């Protein structure tokens, strides 16, 4: 399990993020404040405050491959 901060500050970024993350069979959680939603749920993502960075928890053994695929969304 690994947690990274991501930025989804536009509708296009949310759509492309869901397309990328849906390619993996692993589970992903987005955490914003007290809310935890499934990262593959586009409707769930739009219920979050997208002006802020969001924590993405990756529940997978191959997290290096996943973080590489998501590098454009990850905030340093």
DAQUIMO-V520357 format. One record per residue. N is the residue number from 0. PHI is phi as a letter, one per 30 degrees, with the letter a starting at -180 (none if undefined). Layout:
((N:PHI) (N:PHI))
This chain:
((0:none) (1:b) (2:b) (3:b) (4:c) (5:b) (6:b) (7:b) (8:c) (9:b) (10:d) (11:d) (12:d) (13:d) (14:d) (15:d) (16:d) (17:d) (18:d) (19:d) (20:d) (21:d) (22:d) (23:c) (24:d) (25:d) (26:c) (27:b) (28:c) (29:c) (30:b) (31:b) (32:i) (33:c) (34:c) (35:b) (36:b) (37:d) (38:d) (39:d) (40:c) (41:d) (42:d) (43:d) (44:d) (45:d) (46:d) (47:c) (48:d) (49:d) (50:d) (51:c) (52:d) (53:b) (54:d) (55:c) (56:c) (57:c) (58:c) (59:a) (60:d) (61:c) (62:d) (63:d) (64:d) (65:d) (66:d) (67:d) (68:d) (69:c) (70:e) (71:d) (72:c) (73:d) (74:c) (75:d))
